[in-house]
Amino acid sequence: MQTISGTGAVHLGGLFLARFHPHKPTVYLSNPTWANHNQIFTNVGLPLAHYPYFDAKTKGLDFTGMIAALEEAPHGSVVVLHACAHNPTGVDPTQEQWKQIAAVMRSRSHFPFFDTAYQGFASGDLVRDSWSIRYFVEQGFELCVAQSFAKNFGLYGERTGAFHFVSAPGPDAAAASSHIASQLAILQRSEISNPPAYGAR
């Protein structure tokens, strides 16, 4: 669904989870993260927690701390993951580390919420920069993706983005996707009616 850039996509996803998640899940954000994440999820009434991410000593990923926090998080938590070019650190997991993150999240039944604001800027390759999302989908996760086109299309003033919800595979996946799309449309309609057309075109 087209959104008001990546910010609108994160908000729509947060609003959807706040409204329709069977329990009010805790949203886990990386420490540090994009400052707006905190306010967006707080504004829709979702509780926040943080997982270690940046190691100031090594200027790299605190992978051990991240994994430990995800293992300790309550079952079914929502985990916000930066698909590439982590904001604000620029530090990303390797593909092998992404696989381990996915394994822990599956074991804890966590829900991945990918924010991809800089696709193409980490490696210069749009496909490579979306590898983590594709891997999680291949592993059968139900997940959502907030996508911004402000940077990689140079559309800051046009507010062009997209929100994607991927249903878990199974016999009811098509029906679930249809129901979710319907509810997302209702939420979007009540807040912004229709997103701007020019940037999307």
N, C-alpha and C positions, 0 to 999 in steps of 0.2 A: 504494500500500500504506500502511495506517495505521501510524504510528510513534509513538514516545515524543517527541512534540512535534518542533520543528525540529532540536533537538540530535540526537535519535535518527535523524531523516531524514538529516542530514549524515553521521552515523556509518555508517548502513546503506549509503549511497552510496559512502563511502570504502572500506568493507569489501568491497563488491561489486567495485569497481575494483581493489583490491589483490589480490583472489582471481582475477578473471577477465580483467583486461586482458592482452592478449598480451605486453606489455612493462610493466615497472614504471614508470609515467609519473611525471614530476615534476608536482606540484600547485602552480600559481601562485596566490598569494593577493595581494590588494591591500595596499598599505602606506599606512595601517594597515588592519587588518581586525578583526573580532570575535575576541577573544583565544582563544576556544575552538577556532576553526578550526585553529590551529597544533597544539594537542594532539590533537584528534580525528584528523587525518590522520597525524600522527606515530605515534599509538598503533596504527594499522593498517599501519604500515611503509612509508608512501609518502613519498618525498623532497619537500622543500618549496623553493620559490623565491618571490620577491616581485616584483610590478610596481608602479611608481610610481602613485600615485592622488591623494593630497591635496597641493595646493600651499599651503604655509603662508603664503606671501607674498600670494597672491590670495584665500586662503580658498575656493578653488574646485578644480575637477578639473585635475590635471596630465595633460591629454589627450595632449599630445605625448609625454611620458615613457611613458605607458601604452601607446600605439600602438607606440612604438619597442621597448619591452620584449617585447610580444607578437610583433612581427616577428622579434625575435632569439631567442625561446624555441624550443627544439627542436621539430621537427615532432611533432604528436600529443600535445602537453602538455595536461594538464587545467587549465582556467582557472576558478577560482571567481569568479562574478560576483554581486553583490548586485542583485537585480531592481529594488529601489526602496528609498528611505530608508536609504542606505548606513550600516552600523554600523561605526565610531562617528562618521563625519563628517557624515552627512546630505546629502552631495553626490552628485548623480546625473548621469549623462550625459544629454544631450538625445536626442531620437529620432534626429536626424541623426547624432549621435555614435555611438549604438548601431548604426546602419547601417554606419558605418565600422569599428567594432569587429568586427561580424559578418563584414565583407569580409576583414579581416586574419586573423581566426580561420579562415575558410574557406580562404584561401590557404596557411595553415600547417597545415591539418588538425587544429586544436586542438579539444578536447572541452569544450563549455560545461557547467559545473556551477553552476546557479543556486541561490542561497540566498534565499528570500523569507520573511523573518521579520516584515515590517511592511506587508504588502499592505493598501492602503486608507489608510495613515497618511501617505503622501507627498503625495497629491493629494486624498484623500477619496473617491476613485473606485477600486473594486476592479479594474475592467477597465483603466483607464488605468495603474494601478500594475503591471499584469502585461504591459504593452505589449512590453517587451523580450523576454520569454519567447515571446510569441505570434509576434513577428517572427522570432526564430531558428527556431521550428518551421516557419513559412511558408517560410523559406529552405532547408528540407530538412535541417537539422542533426539528428544524433543527439545527444541531450543528456539530462541529468537535472535534476530540480528537488527541492530540499528545502523543504518548506512547513511553517510554524508557524501554529497557530491560537491560540497562547497570548495574544497581544496583542489581535488584532482580534476575538476572541470572548470575551476576558476569562477564559481558561481556564488560567491559569498553573499551578494546582495539579492540573489534570486531565491534563496532558501529552498534548495532542492535536495531531498533525501528520500529514503525509503525504509519502511519497517517490514521485516519478514518474520513470519512465524512458521516453523517447520514442525509438523506433527510427527509423532513417533510412528514408525512403520507398523502396519497391521491392517486387519480387515476393516477397521473403522476409521482409518486415516483420512480417506476422502471426505467422509461425513464430518469428521472433527474439523478438518480444514475449512469446510464450508461454513460450519457454525462459528468458528473463530473469526473468519473473514467478515461475517455478518455483524458480529459484536464489535469488531474493530471499526467497521464503517459507521456504526451507530455512535461510538465514542468520538470518532473523528468529526462526524457531522455536528455533534453537539458543541464542539469546541471551536473548529475553524471552518466548518462547512466544506469548502473545497480548497485544496492546496493550489498555489499559483502555477499557471500553465507554462509561462515563458521559459523558465529554466529547464523544465522537464523536456520541452520540445527541443 
